[in-house]
Amino acid sequence: DRIESDDFALSMSGSGDGHFARLGGLMNFGASIPASWHRAAHYVRRILQGAPPATLPIEQPSRFELVINRQTAERLGLTLPPHVLLRADQVV
């Protein structure tokens, strides 16, 4: 399902894997899902090798992604500066 309401798209800035931006939201900014899965696999490997889970450090995400929906920006009458588009990991 696509997001069609301009008001909803304008207020939409989700986090995560860019799902909302690909559905019609204006933008997403959040932790990289593939990088998070990679780190989770690292934890599983260490536990399977015998490390006690309580001794493993808690990590914060270190890789973030920005996904911008150019069509939504145009529909809302927004002109995104070129430097913002260049900083985005993905423009849909």
Sequence and secondary structure as in RCSB ss.txt:
>XXXX:A:sequence
DRIESDDFALSMSGSGDGHFARLGGLMNFGASIPASWHRAAHYVRRILQGAPPATLPIEQPSRFELVINRQTAER
LGLTLPPHVLLRADQVV
>XXXX:A:secstr
     HHHHHH EE SSSHHHHTT SEEEEE HHHHHHHHHHHHHHHHTT  GGGS       EEEEE HHHHHH
TT    HHHHHH SEE 
